[in-house]
Amino acid sequence: MILLAWAGAAHAHAARTRIAVLGVSAEQLRPEVREKIASAVAGGLAASGADVVDSAATAKGAAAKGITDCETPTCRIAIAEATGARYLMRGSVQTMGRNYTVHLEMIDGTTGTVIGVREDRCEICTENEAYETASVTASALKAEVVKRPAAPGDGAEARKIAVTDVAYPAVKDAPTAPMVSASGSPPDGEAPPRMRPWGWAAIGAGAAALAAGIVLVAIDGHGTCGADPPDQCKNMYTTRGGGIALITGGALGAVLGTTLLVGRF
């Protein structure tokens, strides 16, 4: 059973949508904080099941193609081609005191136009809470855009959104009772009841690992010397590697849990 579950997870990994993170602008924040917010965005996308090209790798791929200051659809299409991404995500963060506003945009890599926008606020927050907000916002926007079914004229709607900066609203399906076949077993594609607790447990463990990983990435490079200047502190946290490992493990746990819940092995 475990082997079948991991085989299903591997299949889901291979089919994941690739999203390249263009970066996050935030003039009021220190460069290292901007980088950690961009990392949190990448972590949120990974936790939601995406194959992520982080901002550093995206910038490297764009530079290799001679692409800089990309603000046109043609330029964005070129970045998508350079990174092999189906979508691009860019964002900005506005701060006022301890209030953070995270604004993210999803861009269609085949047209270069904005097809989804999400903005969330974190009021009276620490930097770590701002990172968590960025991660959750990215995950939610990916779910809204990638799962939205295509419809006639979708390209025109994408262009309209790029001009008006209006996001598609999230659509929540009404809950329905699970169908059962004449034999009393769930239909194909639905997880047996005995698998559901394991699925929820895997998703819960994955979420916890993701949160812990984001915290470890956030405190990397900070000292334990109290008020001493960083250059005089000999005890510095080196937690980035462990944080990335936890984020990766959390994403895999979420994929495994989802596989067990939907029953597609």
Secondary structure, DSSP 8 states (H G I E B T S, - for coil): -HHHHHHHHHHHHHT--EEEEEEEE-TTS-HHHHHHHHHHHHHHHHHTT-EEE-HHHHHHHHHHTT--S--SHHHHHHHHHHHT-SEEEEEEEEEETTEEEEEEEEEETTT--EEEEEEEEE-S--HHHHHHHHHHHHHHHHHHHHTS---TTHHHHHHHHHHH-----------------TTSS--TTS--GGGHHHHHHHHHHHHHHHHHHHHHHHHTT-BSSTTS-GGG---B---HHHHHHHHHHHHHHHHHHHHHHHT--
